Amino acid sequence: MDIINNGLGENQKGGYDRIDHYDPEITSKLTEHYKGILDQLGEDGQREGLKDTPKRVAKAMQFLTQGYGTDPKDILKSAIFHEDYSEMVIVKDIELFSMCEHHMLPFIGKAHVAYIPDGRITGLSKIARVVDGYARRLQVQERLTVQIRDCIQDTLKPLGVAVVIEALHLCMVMRGVQKQHSVTTTSAFTGGFLKSDKTREEFIHLIGANLR
């Protein structure tokens, strides 16, 4: 069985660890499907460059959709700490890679996530893992934005959550309208970010500021 280090594999206790296993049965079935796809495209699946491509693609698709095997809420629950802190916590510029469910082409960008704790915080890396857990599925950007927001709100129960995603969709770049530099931005807010224009504006300012 092949093993890759990716940080999103499940363990037997229902949590997650850093090891992911390719499922041999799924790999075999997907490989056969991709062999058929190559044939239908008019390619010679037996030529040197393509002989092992169906298996490679089968593994790649399992990697790119590994989020189905994770529960992002469990990721947050694995590192919740009680802390008397109620100011905004922002994790910005989280690299994001996902697959458009309409054409199964990638969309790539950044997620900016903030929450206002109400006595409970989580490890900062867990926010990025939540983003990965939902992004590594067949997605639309709008749903992805809301899923990240709701996961943090439901699990940490903070005073508010803000999520902004900016992404380049290859289905717009490579096909169809073919707009090379078009970026899609989506946002979702709860609690204090909805009720207070000042809080929301502070978040928008901070994710756009160069704080390095």
Contacts in CASP RR format, 6 or more apart in sequence:
PFRMAT RR
TARGET T0000
AUTHOR 0000-0000-0000
METHOD contacts of the structure
MODEL  1
MDIINNGLGENQKGGYDRIDHYDPEITSKLTEHYKGILDQLGEDGQREGL
KDTPKRVAKAMQFLTQGYGTDPKDILKSAIFHEDYSEMVIVKDIELFSMC
EHHMLPFIGKAHVAYIPDGRITGLSKIARVVDGYARRLQVQERLTVQIRD
CIQDTLKPLGVAVVIEALHLCMVMRGVQKQHSVTTTSAFTGGFLKSDKTR
EEFIHLIGANLR
1 21 0 8 1.000
1 22 0 8 1.000
1 24 0 8 1.000
2 21 0 8 1.000
2 22 0 8 1.000
2 27 0 8 1.000
2 59 0 8 1.000
3 19 0 8 1.000
3 20 0 8 1.000
3 21 0 8 1.000
3 22 0 8 1.000
4 19 0 8 1.000
4 20 0 8 1.000
4 22 0 8 1.000
4 63 0 8 1.000
5 18 0 8 1.000
5 19 0 8 1.000
5 20 0 8 1.000
6 18 0 8 1.000
6 20 0 8 1.000
6 63 0 8 1.000
6 66 0 8 1.000
7 16 0 8 1.000
7 17 0 8 1.000
7 18 0 8 1.000
7 19 0 8 1.000
7 20 0 8 1.000
7 129 0 8 1.000
8 16 0 8 1.000
8 20 0 8 1.000
8 66 0 8 1.000
8 67 0 8 1.000
8 69 0 8 1.000
8 70 0 8 1.000
8 129 0 8 1.000
8 132 0 8 1.000
8 133 0 8 1.000
8 136 0 8 1.000
9 16 0 8 1.000
9 17 0 8 1.000
9 18 0 8 1.000
9 19 0 8 1.000
9 20 0 8 1.000
9 21 0 8 1.000
9 66 0 8 1.000
9 69 0 8 1.000
9 70 0 8 1.000
10 16 0 8 1.000
10 17 0 8 1.000
10 69 0 8 1.000
10 70 0 8 1.000
11 17 0 8 1.000
14 71 0 8 1.000
14 74 0 8 1.000
15 71 0 8 1.000
15 74 0 8 1.000
15 75 0 8 1.000
15 78 0 8 1.000
16 70 0 8 1.000
16 74 0 8 1.000
16 75 0 8 1.000
16 78 0 8 1.000
16 129 0 8 1.000
20 63 0 8 1.000
20 66 0 8 1.000
22 59 0 8 1.000
22 62 0 8 1.000
23 62 0 8 1.000
26 58 0 8 1.000
26 62 0 8 1.000
27 55 0 8 1.000
27 58 0 8 1.000
27 59 0 8 1.000
27 62 0 8 1.000
28 58 0 8 1.000
30 54 0 8 1.000
30 57 0 8 1.000
30 58 0 8 1.000
30 61 0 8 1.000
30 62 0 8 1.000
31 54 0 8 1.000
31 55 0 8 1.000
31 58 0 8 1.000
32 54 0 8 1.000
33 54 0 8 1.000
34 53 0 8 1.000
34 54 0 8 1.000
34 55 0 8 1.000
34 57 0 8 1.000
34 58 0 8 1.000
35 45 0 8 1.000
35 54 0 8 1.000
36 54 0 8 1.000
37 54 0 8 1.000
38 45 0 8 1.000
38 50 0 8 1.000
38 53 0 8 1.000
38 54 0 8 1.000
39 45 0 8 1.000
43 50 0 8 1.000
44 50 0 8 1.000
45 51 0 8 1.000
45 53 0 8 1.000
45 54 0 8 1.000
64 97 0 8 1.000
64 99 0 8 1.000
64 136 0 8 1.000
65 99 0 8 1.000
65 136 0 8 1.000
65 137 0 8 1.000
65 138 0 8 1.000
66 133 0 8 1.000
66 136 0 8 1.000
67 132 0 8 1.000
67 133 0 8 1.000
67 134 0 8 1.000
67 135 0 8 1.000
67 136 0 8 1.000
67 137 0 8 1.000
68 136 0 8 1.000
68 137 0 8 1.000
70 133 0 8 1.000
70 136 0 8 1.000
72 129 0 8 1.000
72 130 0 8 1.000
72 133 0 8 1.000
72 134 0 8 1.000
72 147 0 8 1.000
72 148 0 8 1.000
72 151 0 8 1.000
73 151 0 8 1.000
73 154 0 8 1.000
73 155 0 8 1.000
75 126 0 8 1.000
75 129 0 8 1.000
75 130 0 8 1.000
75 133 0 8 1.000
76 122 0 8 1.000
76 126 0 8 1.000
76 130 0 8 1.000
76 151 0 8 1.000
76 152 0 8 1.000
76 155 0 8 1.000
76 156 0 8 1.000
77 155 0 8 1.000
78 126 0 8 1.000
79 122 0 8 1.000
79 123 0 8 1.000
79 126 0 8 1.000
80 120 0 8 1.000
80 121 0 8 1.000
80 122 0 8 1.000
80 155 0 8 1.000
80 156 0 8 1.000
81 120 0 8 1.000
81 121 0 8 1.000
81 122 0 8 1.000
81 123 0 8 1.000
82 119 0 8 1.000
82 120 0 8 1.000
83 117 0 8 1.000
83 119 0 8 1.000
83 120 0 8 1.000
83 121 0 8 1.000
84 119 0 8 1.000
85 117 0 8 1.000
85 119 0 8 1.000
85 121 0 8 1.000
86 116 0 8 1.000
86 117 0 8 1.000
86 118 0 8 1.000
86 119 0 8 1.000
86 159 0 8 1.000
87 116 0 8 1.000
87 117 0 8 1.000
88 114 0 8 1.000
88 115 0 8 1.000
88 116 0 8 1.000
88 199 0 8 1.000
88 202 0 8 1.000
88 203 0 8 1.000
88 206 0 8 1.000
89 114 0 8 1.000
89 115 0 8 1.000
89 116 0 8 1.000
89 117 0 8 1.000
89 121 0 8 1.000
89 124 0 8 1.000
90 112 0 8 1.000
90 113 0 8 1.000
90 114 0 8 1.000
90 203 0 8 1.000
90 206 0 8 1.000
90 207 0 8 1.000
91 112 0 8 1.000
91 113 0 8 1.000
91 114 0 8 1.000
91 124 0 8 1.000
91 127 0 8 1.000
91 128 0 8 1.000
92 110 0 8 1.000
92 112 0 8 1.000
92 113 0 8 1.000
92 206 0 8 1.000
92 207 0 8 1.000
92 208 0 8 1.000
93 110 0 8 1.000
93 112 0 8 1.000
94 110 0 8 1.000
94 111 0 8 1.000
94 112 0 8 1.000
94 113 0 8 1.000
94 127 0 8 1.000
94 128 0 8 1.000
94 131 0 8 1.000
95 109 0 8 1.000
95 110 0 8 1.000
96 108 0 8 1.000
96 109 0 8 1.000
96 110 0 8 1.000
96 111 0 8 1.000
96 131 0 8 1.000
96 135 0 8 1.000
96 165 0 8 1.000
96 167 0 8 1.000
97 106 0 8 1.000
97 108 0 8 1.000
97 109 0 8 1.000
97 135 0 8 1.000
97 136 0 8 1.000
98 106 0 8 1.000
98 107 0 8 1.000
98 108 0 8 1.000
98 135 0 8 1.000
98 136 0 8 1.000
98 137 0 8 1.000
98 139 0 8 1.000
98 141 0 8 1.000
98 144 0 8 1.000
98 167 0 8 1.000
99 105 0 8 1.000
99 106 0 8 1.000
99 107 0 8 1.000
99 137 0 8 1.000
99 138 0 8 1.000
99 139 0 8 1.000
100 106 0 8 1.000
100 107 0 8 1.000
100 138 0 8 1.000
100 139 0 8 1.000
100 140 0 8 1.000
100 169 0 8 1.000
100 170 0 8 1.000
100 171 0 8 1.000
101 138 0 8 1.000
101 139 0 8 1.000
101 140 0 8 1.000
102 140 0 8 1.000
102 171 0 8 1.000
103 171 0 8 1.000
103 175 0 8 1.000
104 138 0 8 1.000
105 169 0 8 1.000
105 170 0 8 1.000
105 171 0 8 1.000
105 174 0 8 1.000
105 175 0 8 1.000
106 170 0 8 1.000
107 139 0 8 1.000
107 141 0 8 1.000
107 167 0 8 1.000
107 168 0 8 1.000
107 169 0 8 1.000
107 170 0 8 1.000
107 171 0 8 1.000
107 184 0 8 1.000
108 167 0 8 1.000
108 168 0 8 1.000
108 170 0 8 1.000
109 165 0 8 1.000
109 166 0 8 1.000
109 167 0 8 1.000
109 168 0 8 1.000
110 165 0 8 1.000
110 166 0 8 1.000
110 167 0 8 1.000
111 131 0 8 1.000
111 135 0 8 1.000
111 148 0 8 1.000
111 163 0 8 1.000
111 164 0 8 1.000
111 165 0 8 1.000
112 162 0 8 1.000
112 163 0 8 1.000
112 164 0 8 1.000
112 165 0 8 1.000
112 166 0 8 1.000
112 207 0 8 1.000
113 127 0 8 1.000
113 130 0 8 1.000
113 131 0 8 1.000
113 148 0 8 1.000
113 152 0 8 1.000
113 161 0 8 1.000
113 162 0 8 1.000
113 163 0 8 1.000
114 161 0 8 1.000
114 162 0 8 1.000
114 163 0 8 1.000
114 193 0 8 1.000
114 203 0 8 1.000
114 206 0 8 1.000
114 207 0 8 1.000
115 152 0 8 1.000
115 153 0 8 1.000
115 156 0 8 1.000
115 158 0 8 1.000
115 159 0 8 1.000
115 160 0 8 1.000
115 161 0 8 1.000
115 162 0 8 1.000
116 158 0 8 1.000
116 159 0 8 1.000
116 160 0 8 1.000
116 161 0 8 1.000
116 192 0 8 1.000
116 193 0 8 1.000
116 199 0 8 1.000
117 156 0 8 1.000
117 158 0 8 1.000
117 159 0 8 1.000
118 156 0 8 1.000
118 157 0 8 1.000
118 158 0 8 1.000
118 159 0 8 1.000
120 156 0 8 1.000
120 157 0 8 1.000
120 158 0 8 1.000
121 156 0 8 1.000
122 156 0 8 1.000
127 152 0 8 1.000
130 148 0 8 1.000
130 151 0 8 1.000
130 152 0 8 1.000
131 148 0 8 1.000
134 144 0 8 1.000
134 147 0 8 1.000
134 148 0 8 1.000
134 151 0 8 1.000
135 144 0 8 1.000
141 165 0 8 1.000
141 167 0 8 1.000
141 169 0 8 1.000
141 184 0 8 1.000
141 186 0 8 1.000
142 186 0 8 1.000
144 165 0 8 1.000
144 186 0 8 1.000
145 163 0 8 1.000
145 164 0 8 1.000
145 165 0 8 1.000
145 186 0 8 1.000
145 187 0 8 1.000
145 188 0 8 1.000
146 163 0 8 1.000
146 188 0 8 1.000
148 163 0 8 1.000
148 188 0 8 1.000
149 161 0 8 1.000
149 162 0 8 1.000
149 163 0 8 1.000
149 188 0 8 1.000
149 189 0 8 1.000
149 190 0 8 1.000
152 158 0 8 1.000
152 161 0 8 1.000
152 163 0 8 1.000
153 160 0 8 1.000
153 161 0 8 1.000
153 190 0 8 1.000
159 191 0 8 1.000
159 192 0 8 1.000
160 189 0 8 1.000
160 190 0 8 1.000
160 191 0 8 1.000
160 192 0 8 1.000
160 193 0 8 1.000
160 194 0 8 1.000
161 188 0 8 1.000
161 189 0 8 1.000
161 190 0 8 1.000
161 191 0 8 1.000
161 193 0 8 1.000
162 187 0 8 1.000
162 188 0 8 1.000
162 189 0 8 1.000
162 190 0 8 1.000
162 193 0 8 1.000
162 200 0 8 1.000
162 203 0 8 1.000
163 187 0 8 1.000
163 188 0 8 1.000
163 189 0 8 1.000
164 185 0 8 1.000
164 186 0 8 1.000
164 187 0 8 1.000
164 204 0 8 1.000
164 207 0 8 1.000
165 185 0 8 1.000
165 186 0 8 1.000
165 187 0 8 1.000
166 183 0 8 1.000
166 184 0 8 1.000
166 185 0 8 1.000
167 183 0 8 1.000
167 184 0 8 1.000
168 182 0 8 1.000
168 183 0 8 1.000
168 184 0 8 1.000
169 182 0 8 1.000
169 184 0 8 1.000
172 178 0 8 1.000
172 179 0 8 1.000
172 182 0 8 1.000
173 179 0 8 1.000
173 180 0 8 1.000
173 182 0 8 1.000
189 200 0 8 1.000
192 199 0 8 1.000
192 200 0 8 1.000
193 199 0 8 1.000
193 200 0 8 1.000
193 203 0 8 1.000
194 200 0 8 1.000
END
